[in-house]
Amino acid sequence: MTIGALTMGWLTDKLGRRKLLIGAVVAFSVLTFVTGFATEAWHIGVLRFFAGLGLGGCLPTAISMVTEFAGRGRGSHATTLVMTGYHVGAVLTAMLALWAAANTLDG
């Protein structure tokens, strides 16, 4: 994710934030989906690495876009909302995975 965040910051200046944000979300989503079909541990590692590049690029790019478009004096509020939403989503996803795993084991 660190590599994705650092690389994405440089690339957005060259290629545009919107295109790269869409690309990062698509890459993360597709690679995470494909990971579910991996048959060997090293496949999972490689797929998760590349998915992490996409995920790492999402948050910094979204924050820069939101700050840019929020308007004068509203950038910090908009940034806080984006960061909070991102982390709330991560927690809810983890809770959903725990719930799904518990219900699968109960059978």
Secondary structure, DSSP 8 states (H G I E B T S, - for coil): -HHHHHHHHHHHHHH-HHHHHHHHHHHHHHHHHHHTT--SHHHHHHHHHHHHHHHHHHHHHHHHHHHHHH-TTTHHHHHHHHHHHHHHHHHHHHHHHHHHHHHHHH-
